[in-house]
Amino acid sequence: MSSHLANERTFLAWVRTAVSVAGLAVTFASLAPTHLPAVFWASSSYSWAVALGVFTVGVSRYHTIKEVLNRPKDAINQKFGRRGITFTIVSFGAFLVLCSVFYIDFMYSAVN
């Protein structure tokens, strides 16, 4: 029982992360300056895509773990996929690099 509850808590953490990234998308959309609107809309769109991806990974992991927990102990192997976690790490890394570049460019153009 405790494993199933832990799985549900983990699913809720994935949902919470997806909602946080969606919040970043809304923030980017509301902060779009007049001289670089395409950059901020692209950031917002990318944030929405990452949020949707994180939510999809969370749902997939939840169902995978739920299916594994319902198997008999002798039928469980240790390899049932980590592709979703890799997707999340790579997409967040790319997102942070993208945001840093845009922020530096925005601050540089604001000073000049």
Jmol script that loads the backbone (N, CA, C; Angstrom):
load data "model"
ATOM      1  N   MET A   1       0.812  -1.188   0.000  1.00  0.00           N
ATOM      2  CA  MET A   1       0.000   0.000   0.000  1.00  0.00           C
ATOM      3  C   MET A   1       0.866   1.266   0.000  1.00  0.00           C
ATOM      4  N   SER A   2       1.935   1.265   0.796  1.00  0.00           N
ATOM      5  CA  SER A   2       2.773   2.461   0.880  1.00  0.00           C
ATOM      6  C   SER A   2       3.465   2.760  -0.451  1.00  0.00           C
ATOM      7  N   SER A   3       3.772   1.729  -1.225  1.00  0.00           N
ATOM      8  CA  SER A   3       4.389   1.951  -2.540  1.00  0.00           C
ATOM      9  C   SER A   3       3.416   2.612  -3.499  1.00  0.00           C
ATOM     10  N   HIS A   4       2.164   2.216  -3.450  1.00  0.00           N
ATOM     11  CA  HIS A   4       1.153   2.840  -4.311  1.00  0.00           C
ATOM     12  C   HIS A   4       0.937   4.306  -3.923  1.00  0.00           C
ATOM     13  N   LEU A   5       0.934   4.591  -2.628  1.00  0.00           N
ATOM     14  CA  LEU A   5       0.773   5.971  -2.176  1.00  0.00           C
ATOM     15  C   LEU A   5       1.993   6.821  -2.562  1.00  0.00           C
ATOM     16  N   ALA A   6       3.184   6.227  -2.479  1.00  0.00           N
ATOM     17  CA  ALA A   6       4.389   6.941  -2.906  1.00  0.00           C
ATOM     18  C   ALA A   6       4.334   7.237  -4.395  1.00  0.00           C
ATOM     19  N   ASN A   7       3.818   6.299  -5.171  1.00  0.00           N
ATOM     20  CA  ASN A   7       3.663   6.504  -6.608  1.00  0.00           C
ATOM     21  C   ASN A   7       2.714   7.668  -6.885  1.00  0.00           C
ATOM     22  N   GLU A   8       1.633   7.756  -6.130  1.00  0.00           N
ATOM     23  CA  GLU A   8       0.686   8.860  -6.318  1.00  0.00           C
ATOM     24  C   GLU A   8       1.298  10.197  -5.900  1.00  0.00           C
ATOM     25  N   ARG A   9       2.090  10.205  -4.828  1.00  0.00           N
ATOM     26  CA  ARG A   9       2.765  11.440  -4.422  1.00  0.00           C
ATOM     27  C   ARG A   9       3.764  11.889  -5.489  1.00  0.00           C
ATOM     28  N   THR A  10       4.453  10.930  -6.069  1.00  0.00           N
ATOM     29  CA  THR A  10       5.395  11.259  -7.131  1.00  0.00           C
ATOM     30  C   THR A  10       4.665  11.815  -8.345  1.00  0.00           C
ATOM     31  N   PHE A  11       3.525  11.236  -8.676  1.00  0.00           N
ATOM     32  CA  PHE A  11       2.724  11.751  -9.778  1.00  0.00           C
ATOM     33  C   PHE A  11       2.309  13.201  -9.504  1.00  0.00           C
ATOM     34  N   LEU A  12       1.904  13.476  -8.285  1.00  0.00           N
ATOM     35  CA  LEU A  12       1.522  14.844  -7.932  1.00  0.00           C
ATOM     36  C   LEU A  12       2.711  15.800  -8.043  1.00  0.00           C
ATOM     37  N   ALA A  13       3.912  15.322  -7.752  1.00  0.00           N
ATOM     38  CA  ALA A  13       5.106  16.154  -7.917  1.00  0.00           C
ATOM     39  C   ALA A  13       5.351  16.463  -9.396  1.00  0.00           C
ATOM     40  N   TRP A  14       5.121  15.481 -10.275  1.00  0.00           N
ATOM     41  CA  TRP A  14       5.242  15.727 -11.714  1.00  0.00           C
ATOM     42  C   TRP A  14       4.215  16.777 -12.159  1.00  0.00           C
ATOM     43  N   VAL A  15       2.999  16.660 -11.669  1.00  0.00           N
ATOM     44  CA  VAL A  15       1.958  17.628 -12.031  1.00  0.00           C
ATOM     45  C   VAL A  15       2.323  19.016 -11.511  1.00  0.00           C
ATOM     46  N   ARG A  16       2.812  19.086 -10.301  1.00  0.00           N
ATOM     47  CA  ARG A  16       3.218  20.368  -9.712  1.00  0.00           C
ATOM     48  C   ARG A  16       4.354  21.003 -10.530  1.00  0.00           C
ATOM     49  N   THR A  17       5.294  20.206 -10.991  1.00  0.00           N
ATOM     50  CA  THR A  17       6.381  20.706 -11.823  1.00  0.00           C
ATOM     51  C   THR A  17       5.853  21.224 -13.154  1.00  0.00           C
ATOM     52  N   ALA A  18       4.921  20.489 -13.759  1.00  0.00           N
ATOM     53  CA  ALA A  18       4.330  20.921 -15.037  1.00  0.00           C
ATOM     54  C   ALA A  18       3.584  22.242 -14.863  1.00  0.00           C
ATOM     55  N   VAL A  19       2.878  22.398 -13.760  1.00  0.00           N
ATOM     56  CA  VAL A  19       2.151  23.646 -13.511  1.00  0.00           C
ATOM     57  C   VAL A  19       3.134  24.804 -13.301  1.00  0.00           C
ATOM     58  N   SER A  20       4.256  24.541 -12.647  1.00  0.00           N
ATOM     59  CA  SER A  20       5.267  25.589 -12.453  1.00  0.00           C
ATOM     60  C   SER A  20       5.857  26.038 -13.779  1.00  0.00           C
ATOM     61  N   VAL A  21       6.143  25.092 -14.661  1.00  0.00           N
ATOM     62  CA  VAL A  21       6.688  25.450 -15.969  1.00  0.00           C
ATOM     63  C   VAL A  21       5.641  26.201 -16.785  1.00  0.00           C
ATOM     64  N   ALA A  22       4.381  25.811 -16.671  1.00  0.00           N
ATOM     65  CA  ALA A  22       3.308  26.550 -17.354  1.00  0.00           C
ATOM     66  C   ALA A  22       3.223  27.978 -16.809  1.00  0.00           C
ATOM     67  N   GLY A  23       3.493  28.145 -15.537  1.00  0.00           N
ATOM     68  CA  GLY A  23       3.539  29.489 -14.962  1.00  0.00           C
ATOM     69  C   GLY A  23       4.646  30.329 -15.583  1.00  0.00           C
ATOM     70  N   LEU A  24       5.783  29.692 -15.880  1.00  0.00           N
ATOM     71  CA  LEU A  24       6.844  30.402 -16.583  1.00  0.00           C
ATOM     72  C   LEU A  24       6.390  30.830 -17.973  1.00  0.00           C
ATOM     73  N   ALA A  25       5.612  29.988 -18.631  1.00  0.00           N
ATOM     74  CA  ALA A  25       5.102  30.330 -19.961  1.00  0.00           C
ATOM     75  C   ALA A  25       4.216  31.568 -19.892  1.00  0.00           C
ATOM     76  N   VAL A  26       3.376  31.638 -18.892  1.00  0.00           N
ATOM     77  CA  VAL A  26       2.505  32.805 -18.728  1.00  0.00           C
ATOM     78  C   VAL A  26       3.340  34.040 -18.411  1.00  0.00           C
ATOM     79  N   THR A  27       4.374  33.874 -17.594  1.00  0.00           N
ATOM     80  CA  THR A  27       5.245  34.995 -17.255  1.00  0.00           C
ATOM     81  C   THR A  27       5.961  35.522 -18.488  1.00  0.00           C
ATOM     82  N   PHE A  28       6.501  34.618 -19.311  1.00  0.00           N
ATOM     83  CA  PHE A  28       7.169  35.061 -20.536  1.00  0.00           C
ATOM     84  C   PHE A  28       6.201  35.805 -21.444  1.00  0.00           C
ATOM     85  N   ALA A  29       4.990  35.317 -21.547  1.00  0.00           N
ATOM     86  CA  ALA A  29       4.010  35.974 -22.421  1.00  0.00           C
ATOM     87  C   ALA A  29       3.659  37.364 -21.908  1.00  0.00           C
ATOM     88  N   SER A  30       3.623  37.535 -20.598  1.00  0.00           N
ATOM     89  CA  SER A  30       3.239  38.839 -20.050  1.00  0.00           C
ATOM     90  C   SER A  30       4.395  39.835 -20.029  1.00  0.00           C
ATOM     91  N   LEU A  31       5.642  39.350 -20.128  1.00  0.00           N
ATOM     92  CA  LEU A  31       6.799  40.236 -20.075  1.00  0.00           C
ATOM     93  C   LEU A  31       7.355  40.582 -21.447  1.00  0.00           C
ATOM     94  N   ALA A  32       6.660  40.239 -22.504  1.00  0.00           N
ATOM     95  CA  ALA A  32       7.170  40.459 -23.859  1.00  0.00           C
ATOM     96  C   ALA A  32       7.405  41.944 -24.122  1.00  0.00           C
ATOM     97  N   PRO A  33       8.672  42.329 -24.377  1.00  0.00           N
ATOM     98  CA  PRO A  33       8.948  43.739 -24.680  1.00  0.00           C
ATOM     99  C   PRO A  33       8.569  44.065 -26.124  1.00  0.00           C
ATOM    100  N   THR A  34       8.554  45.324 -26.426  1.00  0.00           N
ATOM    101  CA  THR A  34       8.130  45.733 -27.766  1.00  0.00           C
ATOM    102  C   THR A  34       9.203  45.479 -28.819  1.00  0.00           C
ATOM    103  N   HIS A  35      10.493  45.475 -28.438  1.00  0.00           N
ATOM    104  CA  HIS A  35      11.537  45.307 -29.449  1.00  0.00           C
ATOM    105  C   HIS A  35      11.907  43.845 -29.711  1.00  0.00           C
ATOM    106  N   LEU A  36      11.549  42.925 -28.860  1.00  0.00           N
ATOM    107  CA  LEU A  36      11.848  41.498 -29.071  1.00  0.00           C
ATOM    108  C   LEU A  36      10.640  40.611 -28.753  1.00  0.00           C
ATOM    109  N   PRO A  37       9.477  40.863 -29.313  1.00  0.00           N
ATOM    110  CA  PRO A  37       8.325  40.049 -28.927  1.00  0.00           C
ATOM    111  C   PRO A  37       8.425  38.594 -29.384  1.00  0.00           C
ATOM    112  N   ALA A  38       9.058  38.357 -30.518  1.00  0.00           N
ATOM    113  CA  ALA A  38       9.147  36.983 -31.030  1.00  0.00           C
ATOM    114  C   ALA A  38       9.967  36.093 -30.105  1.00  0.00           C
ATOM    115  N   VAL A  39      11.013  36.650 -29.510  1.00  0.00           N
ATOM    116  CA  VAL A  39      11.863  35.885 -28.601  1.00  0.00           C
ATOM    117  C   VAL A  39      11.070  35.441 -27.378  1.00  0.00           C
ATOM    118  N   PHE A  40      10.311  36.346 -26.818  1.00  0.00           N
ATOM    119  CA  PHE A  40       9.556  36.002 -25.619  1.00  0.00           C
ATOM    120  C   PHE A  40       8.381  35.090 -25.934  1.00  0.00           C
ATOM    121  N   TRP A  41       7.761  35.251 -27.099  1.00  0.00           N
ATOM    122  CA  TRP A  41       6.689  34.329 -27.480  1.00  0.00           C
ATOM    123  C   TRP A  41       7.248  32.945 -27.770  1.00  0.00           C
ATOM    124  N   ALA A  42       8.453  32.887 -28.350  1.00  0.00           N
ATOM    125  CA  ALA A  42       9.094  31.588 -28.570  1.00  0.00           C
ATOM    126  C   ALA A  42       9.418  30.933 -27.233  1.00  0.00           C
ATOM    127  N   SER A  43       9.895  31.719 -26.268  1.00  0.00           N
ATOM    128  CA  SER A  43      10.174  31.189 -24.928  1.00  0.00           C
ATOM    129  C   SER A  43       8.896  30.687 -24.273  1.00  0.00           C
ATOM    130  N   SER A  44       7.826  31.437 -24.439  1.00  0.00           N
ATOM    131  CA  SER A  44       6.546  31.027 -23.879  1.00  0.00           C
ATOM    132  C   SER A  44       6.052  29.734 -24.513  1.00  0.00           C
ATOM    133  N   SER A  45       6.165  29.650 -25.830  1.00  0.00           N
ATOM    134  CA  SER A  45       5.739  28.422 -26.527  1.00  0.00           C
ATOM    135  C   SER A  45       6.575  27.232 -26.105  1.00  0.00           C
ATOM    136  N   TYR A  46       7.887  27.448 -25.981  1.00  0.00           N
ATOM    137  CA  TYR A  46       8.767  26.367 -25.540  1.00  0.00           C
ATOM    138  C   TYR A  46       8.412  25.938 -24.117  1.00  0.00           C
ATOM    139  N   SER A  47       8.096  26.893 -23.269  1.00  0.00           N
ATOM    140  CA  SER A  47       7.705  26.564 -21.893  1.00  0.00           C
ATOM    141  C   SER A  47       6.433  25.726 -21.873  1.00  0.00           C
ATOM    142  N   TRP A  48       5.464  26.079 -22.710  1.00  0.00           N
ATOM    143  CA  TRP A  48       4.235  25.278 -22.783  1.00  0.00           C
ATOM    144  C   TRP A  48       4.543  23.866 -23.263  1.00  0.00           C
ATOM    145  N   ALA A  49       5.437  23.739 -24.236  1.00  0.00           N
ATOM    146  CA  ALA A  49       5.799  22.411 -24.743  1.00  0.00           C
ATOM    147  C   ALA A  49       6.489  21.583 -23.661  1.00  0.00           C
ATOM    148  N   VAL A  50       7.388  22.215 -22.901  1.00  0.00           N
ATOM    149  CA  VAL A  50       8.062  21.510 -21.808  1.00  0.00           C
ATOM    150  C   VAL A  50       7.053  21.115 -20.728  1.00  0.00           C
ATOM    151  N   ALA A  51       6.127  22.010 -20.400  1.00  0.00           N
ATOM    152  CA  ALA A  51       5.106  21.692 -19.394  1.00  0.00           C
ATOM    153  C   ALA A  51       4.261  20.502 -19.831  1.00  0.00           C
ATOM    154  N   LEU A  52       3.855  20.496 -21.096  1.00  0.00           N
ATOM    155  CA  LEU A  52       3.079  19.372 -21.614  1.00  0.00           C
ATOM    156  C   LEU A  52       3.906  18.091 -21.606  1.00  0.00           C
ATOM    157  N   GLY A  53       5.183  18.207 -21.965  1.00  0.00           N
ATOM    158  CA  GLY A  53       6.065  17.038 -21.936  1.00  0.00           C
ATOM    159  C   GLY A  53       6.255  16.495 -20.532  1.00  0.00           C
ATOM    160  N   VAL A  54       6.450  17.379 -19.561  1.00  0.00           N
ATOM    161  CA  VAL A  54       6.621  16.950 -18.163  1.00  0.00           C
ATOM    162  C   VAL A  54       5.353  16.268 -17.660  1.00  0.00           C
ATOM    163  N   PHE A  55       4.201  16.836 -17.992  1.00  0.00           N
ATOM    164  CA  PHE A  55       2.942  16.212 -17.573  1.00  0.00           C
ATOM    165  C   PHE A  55       2.781  14.828 -18.212  1.00  0.00           C
ATOM    166  N   THR A  56       3.109  14.719 -19.492  1.00  0.00           N
ATOM    167  CA  THR A  56       3.006  13.438 -20.194  1.00  0.00           C
ATOM    168  C   THR A  56       3.952  12.406 -19.587  1.00  0.00           C
ATOM    169  N   VAL A  57       5.165  12.837 -19.264  1.00  0.00           N
ATOM    170  CA  VAL A  57       6.122  11.925 -18.624  1.00  0.00           C
ATOM    171  C   VAL A  57       5.589  11.484 -17.260  1.00  0.00           C
ATOM    172  N   GLY A  58       5.021  12.412 -16.507  1.00  0.00           N
ATOM    173  CA  GLY A  58       4.470  12.067 -15.196  1.00  0.00           C
ATOM    174  C   GLY A  58       3.357  11.044 -15.282  1.00  0.00           C
ATOM    175  N   VAL A  59       2.447  11.230 -16.229  1.00  0.00           N
ATOM    176  CA  VAL A  59       1.347  10.268 -16.407  1.00  0.00           C
ATOM    177  C   VAL A  59       1.894   8.913 -16.833  1.00  0.00           C
ATOM    178  N   SER A  60       2.848   8.931 -17.763  1.00  0.00           N
ATOM    179  CA  SER A  60       3.440   7.678 -18.234  1.00  0.00           C
ATOM    180  C   SER A  60       4.151   6.931 -17.103  1.00  0.00           C
ATOM    181  N   ARG A  61       4.958   7.674 -16.317  1.00  0.00           N
ATOM    182  CA  ARG A  61       5.664   7.040 -15.193  1.00  0.00           C
ATOM    183  C   ARG A  61       4.677   6.496 -14.163  1.00  0.00           C
ATOM    184  N   TYR A  62       3.623   7.239 -13.887  1.00  0.00           N
ATOM    185  CA  TYR A  62       2.631   6.789 -12.912  1.00  0.00           C
ATOM    186  C   TYR A  62       2.028   5.454 -13.342  1.00  0.00           C
ATOM    187  N   HIS A  63       1.612   5.370 -14.598  1.00  0.00           N
ATOM    188  CA  HIS A  63       0.989   4.131 -15.066  1.00  0.00           C
ATOM    189  C   HIS A  63       1.994   2.983 -15.152  1.00  0.00           C
ATOM    190  N   THR A  64       3.231   3.292 -15.521  1.00  0.00           N
ATOM    191  CA  THR A  64       4.259   2.245 -15.578  1.00  0.00           C
ATOM    192  C   THR A  64       4.528   1.678 -14.194  1.00  0.00           C
ATOM    193  N   ILE A  65       4.723   2.555 -13.221  1.00  0.00           N
ATOM    194  CA  ILE A  65       5.010   2.102 -11.854  1.00  0.00           C
ATOM    195  C   ILE A  65       3.799   1.378 -11.267  1.00  0.00           C
ATOM    196  N   LYS A  66       2.616   1.876 -11.558  1.00  0.00           N
ATOM    197  CA  LYS A  66       1.406   1.220 -11.066  1.00  0.00           C
ATOM    198  C   LYS A  66       1.306  -0.207 -11.608  1.00  0.00           C
ATOM    199  N   GLU A  67       1.617  -0.364 -12.895  1.00  0.00           N
ATOM    200  CA  GLU A  67       1.581  -1.700 -13.511  1.00  0.00           C
ATOM    201  C   GLU A  67       2.652  -2.602 -12.900  1.00  0.00           C
ATOM    202  N   VAL A  68       3.839  -2.051 -12.647  1.00  0.00           N
ATOM    203  CA  VAL A  68       4.919  -2.839 -12.052  1.00  0.00           C
ATOM    204  C   VAL A  68       4.563  -3.245 -10.622  1.00  0.00           C
ATOM    205  N   LEU A  69       3.952  -2.350  -9.858  1.00  0.00           N
ATOM    206  CA  LEU A  69       3.584  -2.665  -8.475  1.00  0.00           C
ATOM    207  C   LEU A  69       2.495  -3.731  -8.387  1.00  0.00           C
ATOM    208  N   ASN A  70       1.707  -3.868  -9.434  1.00  0.00           N
ATOM    209  CA  ASN A  70       0.645  -4.875  -9.427  1.00  0.00           C
ATOM    210  C   ASN A  70       1.115  -6.248  -9.894  1.00  0.00           C
ATOM    211  N   ARG A  71       2.363  -6.363 -10.325  1.00  0.00           N
ATOM    212  CA  ARG A  71       2.918  -7.656 -10.731  1.00  0.00           C
ATOM    213  C   ARG A  71       3.323  -8.460  -9.484  1.00  0.00           C
ATOM    214  N   PRO A  72       3.401  -9.775  -9.651  1.00  0.00           N
ATOM    215  CA  PRO A  72       3.998 -10.569  -8.568  1.00  0.00           C
ATOM    216  C   PRO A  72       5.490 -10.236  -8.442  1.00  0.00           C
ATOM    217  N   LYS A  73       6.047 -10.433  -7.242  1.00  0.00           N
ATOM    218  CA  LYS A  73       7.440 -10.050  -7.012  1.00  0.00           C
ATOM    219  C   LYS A  73       8.426 -10.740  -7.948  1.00  0.00           C
ATOM    220  N   ASP A  74       8.175 -11.972  -8.283  1.00  0.00           N
ATOM    221  CA  ASP A  74       9.120 -12.683  -9.152  1.00  0.00           C
ATOM    222  C   ASP A  74       9.033 -12.232 -10.611  1.00  0.00           C
ATOM    223  N   ALA A  75       8.011 -11.476 -10.983  1.00  0.00           N
ATOM    224  CA  ALA A  75       7.853 -11.000 -12.366  1.00  0.00           C
ATOM    225  C   ALA A  75       8.388  -9.584 -12.570  1.00  0.00           C
ATOM    226  N   ILE A  76       8.937  -8.986 -11.506  1.00  0.00           N
ATOM    227  CA  ILE A  76       9.432  -7.610 -11.607  1.00  0.00           C
ATOM    228  C   ILE A  76      10.910  -7.637 -11.972  1.00  0.00           C
ATOM    229  N   ASN A  77      11.255  -6.923 -13.034  1.00  0.00           N
ATOM    230  CA  ASN A  77      12.665  -6.733 -13.349  1.00  0.00           C
ATOM    231  C   ASN A  77      13.031  -5.290 -13.031  1.00  0.00           C
ATOM    232  N   GLN A  78      14.311  -4.984 -13.073  1.00  0.00           N
ATOM    233  CA  GLN A  78      14.775  -3.659 -12.664  1.00  0.00           C
ATOM    234  C   GLN A  78      14.789  -2.649 -13.789  1.00  0.00           C
ATOM    235  N   LYS A  79      14.431  -3.064 -14.996  1.00  0.00           N
ATOM    236  CA  LYS A  79      14.517  -2.160 -16.142  1.00  0.00           C
ATOM    237  C   LYS A  79      13.126  -1.898 -16.689  1.00  0.00           C
ATOM    238  N   PHE A  80      12.564  -0.764 -16.324  1.00  0.00           N
ATOM    239  CA  PHE A  80      11.270  -0.403 -16.883  1.00  0.00           C
ATOM    240  C   PHE A  80      11.241   1.046 -17.329  1.00  0.00           C
ATOM    241  N   GLY A  81      12.380   1.545 -17.787  1.00  0.00           N
ATOM    242  CA  GLY A  81      12.428   2.804 -18.508  1.00  0.00           C
ATOM    243  C   GLY A  81      12.702   4.045 -17.694  1.00  0.00           C
ATOM    244  N   ARG A  82      13.609   4.855 -18.217  1.00  0.00           N
ATOM    245  CA  ARG A  82      13.917   6.149 -17.622  1.00  0.00           C
ATOM    246  C   ARG A  82      13.981   7.233 -18.700  1.00  0.00           C
ATOM    247  N   ARG A  83      13.403   6.971 -19.859  1.00  0.00           N
ATOM    248  CA  ARG A  83      13.453   7.938 -20.959  1.00  0.00           C
ATOM    249  C   ARG A  83      12.769   9.246 -20.591  1.00  0.00           C
ATOM    250  N   GLY A  84      11.699   9.204 -19.861  1.00  0.00           N
ATOM    251  CA  GLY A  84      10.975  10.408 -19.497  1.00  0.00           C
ATOM    252  C   GLY A  84      11.789  11.337 -18.617  1.00  0.00           C
ATOM    253  N   ILE A  85      12.551  10.757 -17.707  1.00  0.00           N
ATOM    254  CA  ILE A  85      13.377  11.571 -16.825  1.00  0.00           C
ATOM    255  C   ILE A  85      14.494  12.222 -17.632  1.00  0.00           C
ATOM    256  N   THR A  86      15.063  11.493 -18.584  1.00  0.00           N
ATOM    257  CA  THR A  86      16.088  12.059 -19.463  1.00  0.00           C
ATOM    258  C   THR A  86      15.508  13.212 -20.274  1.00  0.00           C
ATOM    259  N   PHE A  87      14.295  13.039 -20.808  1.00  0.00           N
ATOM    260  CA  PHE A  87      13.630  14.119 -21.544  1.00  0.00           C
ATOM    261  C   PHE A  87      13.488  15.357 -20.674  1.00  0.00           C
ATOM    262  N   THR A  88      13.068  15.172 -19.449  1.00  0.00           N
ATOM    263  CA  THR A  88      12.848  16.302 -18.551  1.00  0.00           C
ATOM    264  C   THR A  88      14.154  17.029 -18.256  1.00  0.00           C
ATOM    265  N   ILE A  89      15.209  16.297 -17.986  1.00  0.00           N
ATOM    266  CA  ILE A  89      16.497  16.915 -17.674  1.00  0.00           C
ATOM    267  C   ILE A  89      17.032  17.677 -18.874  1.00  0.00           C
ATOM    268  N   VAL A  90      16.970  17.073 -20.054  1.00  0.00           N
ATOM    269  CA  VAL A  90      17.480  17.734 -21.264  1.00  0.00           C
ATOM    270  C   VAL A  90      16.640  18.963 -21.600  1.00  0.00           C
ATOM    271  N   SER A  91      15.317  18.849 -21.514  1.00  0.00           N
ATOM    272  CA  SER A  91      14.473  19.988 -21.870  1.00  0.00           C
ATOM    273  C   SER A  91      14.631  21.138 -20.882  1.00  0.00           C
ATOM    274  N   PHE A  92      14.753  20.844 -19.590  1.00  0.00           N
ATOM    275  CA  PHE A  92      14.985  21.914 -18.620  1.00  0.00           C
ATOM    276  C   PHE A  92      16.356  22.549 -18.821  1.00  0.00           C
ATOM    277  N   GLY A  93      17.363  21.734 -19.127  1.00  0.00           N
ATOM    278  CA  GLY A  93      18.696  22.277 -19.388  1.00  0.00           C
ATOM    279  C   GLY A  93      18.687  23.213 -20.581  1.00  0.00           C
ATOM    280  N   ALA A  94      18.052  22.785 -21.666  1.00  0.00           N
ATOM    281  CA  ALA A  94      17.949  23.638 -22.854  1.00  0.00           C
ATOM    282  C   ALA A  94      17.146  24.895 -22.535  1.00  0.00           C
ATOM    283  N   PHE A  95      16.116  24.743 -21.759  1.00  0.00           N
ATOM    284  CA  PHE A  95      15.290  25.883 -21.365  1.00  0.00           C
ATOM    285  C   PHE A  95      16.099  26.899 -20.568  1.00  0.00           C
ATOM    286  N   LEU A  96      16.902  26.440 -19.625  1.00  0.00           N
ATOM    287  CA  LEU A  96      17.705  27.358 -18.819  1.00  0.00           C
ATOM    288  C   LEU A  96      18.755  28.062 -19.656  1.00  0.00           C
ATOM    289  N   VAL A  97      19.383  27.348 -20.586  1.00  0.00           N
ATOM    290  CA  VAL A  97      20.355  27.977 -21.478  1.00  0.00           C
ATOM    291  C   VAL A  97      19.669  29.023 -22.346  1.00  0.00           C
ATOM    292  N   LEU A  98      18.505  28.671 -22.886  1.00  0.00           N
ATOM    293  CA  LEU A  98      17.741  29.594 -23.728  1.00  0.00           C
ATOM    294  C   LEU A  98      17.355  30.850 -22.943  1.00  0.00           C
ATOM    295  N   CYS A  99      16.865  30.669 -21.750  1.00  0.00           N
ATOM    296  CA  CYS A  99      16.474  31.818 -20.918  1.00  0.00           C
ATOM    297  C   CYS A  99      17.683  32.687 -20.583  1.00  0.00           C
ATOM    298  N   SER A 100      18.812  32.070 -20.288  1.00  0.00           N
ATOM    299  CA  SER A 100      20.014  32.838 -19.958  1.00  0.00           C
ATOM    300  C   SER A 100      20.470  33.680 -21.135  1.00  0.00           C
ATOM    301  N   VAL A 101      20.469  33.086 -22.323  1.00  0.00           N
ATOM    302  CA  VAL A 101      20.887  33.829 -23.514  1.00  0.00           C
ATOM    303  C   VAL A 101      19.942  34.996 -23.770  1.00  0.00           C
ATOM    304  N   PHE A 102      18.639  34.752 -23.684  1.00  0.00           N
ATOM    305  CA  PHE A 102      17.677  35.818 -23.913  1.00  0.00           C
ATOM    306  C   PHE A 102      17.773  36.904 -22.854  1.00  0.00           C
ATOM    307  N   TYR A 103      18.006  36.513 -21.619  1.00  0.00           N
ATOM    308  CA  TYR A 103      18.115  37.493 -20.547  1.00  0.00           C
ATOM    309  C   TYR A 103      19.346  38.373 -20.739  1.00  0.00           C
ATOM    310  N   ILE A 104      20.473  37.749 -21.071  1.00  0.00           N
ATOM    311  CA  ILE A 104      21.703  38.518 -21.296  1.00  0.00           C
ATOM    312  C   ILE A 104      21.522  39.469 -22.477  1.00  0.00           C
ATOM    313  N   ASP A 105      20.901  38.976 -23.552  1.00  0.00           N
ATOM    314  CA  ASP A 105      20.658  39.822 -24.716  1.00  0.00           C
ATOM    315  C   ASP A 105      19.704  40.970 -24.357  1.00  0.00           C
ATOM    316  N   PHE A 106      18.684  40.668 -23.604  1.00  0.00           N
ATOM    317  CA  PHE A 106      17.719  41.701 -23.196  1.00  0.00           C
ATOM    318  C   PHE A 106      18.394  42.756 -22.323  1.00  0.00           C
ATOM    319  N   MET A 107      19.197  42.328 -21.372  1.00  0.00           N
ATOM    320  CA  MET A 107      19.858  43.280 -20.480  1.00  0.00           C
ATOM    321  C   MET A 107      20.906  44.097 -21.248  1.00  0.00           C
ATOM    322  N   TYR A 108      21.608  43.466 -22.187  1.00  0.00           N
ATOM    323  CA  TYR A 108      22.604  44.178 -22.978  1.00  0.00           C
ATOM    324  C   TYR A 108      21.935  45.230 -23.858  1.00  0.00           C
ATOM    325  N   SER A 109      20.806  44.864 -24.473  1.00  0.00           N
ATOM    326  CA  SER A 109      20.125  45.830 -25.337  1.00  0.00           C
ATOM    327  C   SER A 109      19.460  46.932 -24.507  1.00  0.00           C
ATOM    328  N   ALA A 110      19.094  46.665 -23.269  1.00  0.00           N
ATOM    329  CA  ALA A 110      18.481  47.693 -22.417  1.00  0.00           C
ATOM    330  C   ALA A 110      19.527  48.722 -21.978  1.00  0.00           C
ATOM    331  N   VAL A 111      20.759  48.280 -21.786  1.00  0.00           N
ATOM    332  CA  VAL A 111      21.837  49.174 -21.353  1.00  0.00           C
ATOM    333  C   VAL A 111      22.268  50.064 -22.518  1.00  0.00           C
ATOM    334  N   ASN A 112      22.296  49.513 -23.710  1.00  0.00           N
ATOM    335  CA  ASN A 112      22.760  50.292 -24.886  1.00  0.00           C
ATOM    336  C   ASN A 112      21.664  51.032 -25.503  1.00  0.00           C
TER     337      ASN A 112
END
end "model"
wireframe off; spacefill off
backbone 0.3
color backbone group
